[in-house]
């Protein structure tokens, strides 16, 4: 593996930032993409979820930004709000080496006026979804004449969602001499067609295009009662974390309710939730306050959820590409994972392509612990302050341990957003912390706190 410090195009400040973030060696997609991107080449890259592609385009974007020009220079287009936030988070971390570099997200679920006000103040890198970018272009709150680089992240998913025309319109508002980088997990014919329209003599890169056979074990169970089989799987495999996919919002809500009734710590996520609710659902799942997430395909890509030990397709996905993206939520980076699909007799023809590549298993062979529940020892509290009030995880940890007397083993993951801070706490100390925060200050300031 090639170390980042072998890249002479990266200055010491950026290398130090990467090292502080524990990015020392490049993944394959990074090793093949970063230098050509810095040289101005158009790139058509195929790389699976979790391969490190965000840094593959993010590092060149940060390096090439001219801080002296307060107009948007790089546009990253993503299929979902969640992926936009994930990409922005990664880019902000590495942009710490470049003071005053401003990164702005543009997606629905947030007032257009607030985004327009931020745009008016200037930004260097924009990250957004096609629909919201189009909204700003239509209202004249966004101009793209200074864009040097267009990046399409998970382009296949955007085309699946019907965004071809929006992508072309967005690109038409940019200079013709721009650089274009297109990243996709799969290369269906429509991706090649889009690439021919947007890219000029691109460098074609294909790495990690298949889930490694030894990383994700794929099983299928035929069943007459999916819910009964699901419970048996949970009580047999006893996963640390579980992501369950359903095809509809109604099924997600129903299944999450049934699992909750049986004592499991479960959260649901689907497209009809407000952005704040979706963000908090992800936080509760990643900090282990909830151990099961039931989701529609809004969560199959674009959510930064690591260390998922088991993925279950409660409903079979509609096509092979969706299946690949769903099971790709486990076995990320260097981890291994397990993906299970459930199907009925009437589905056997529909899922033949899954049963061909996955191993068929028998529910009767499961060793069930009927007393097992996916419960959590942690709950989450929220504070009404975050990055904008200069609140840091260390400030919260110090106050909770020194001022309130909480042992650090009873404090889980701390997540800081712009306006809120989320702290996972052992359920036995929740009331103690909430009561103490009515009088105890953090960095000489009182914060309102509540349990989610």
Secondary structure, 3 states (H helix, E strand, C coil): CCEHHHCCCCCHHHHHHHHHCCCCECCHHHHHHHHHHHCCCCEEEECCCCCCHHHHHHHHHHHHCCCCCCCCCEEEEECCHHHHHHHHHHHHHHHHHCCCCCEEEECCCCCHHHHHHHHHHCCCEEEEEHHHHHHHHHHCCCCCCCCCEEEECCHHHHHHCCCHHHHHHHHHCCCCCCEEEEEECCCCHHHHHHHHHHCCCCEEEECCCCCCCCCEEEEEEECCCHHHHHHHHHHHHCCCCEEEECCCHHHHHHHHHHHHHCCCCEEEECCCCCHHHHHHHHHHHHCCCCCEEEECHHHCCCCCCCCECEEEECCCCCCHHHHHHHHCCECCCCCCEEEEEEECHHHCCCCHHHHHHCEEECHHHCCCCCCCCCCCCEEEEEECCCHHHCCCHHHHHHHHHHHCCCCHHHEEEEEECCCCEEEEEEHHHHHHHHHHCCCCCECCECCCEEEC
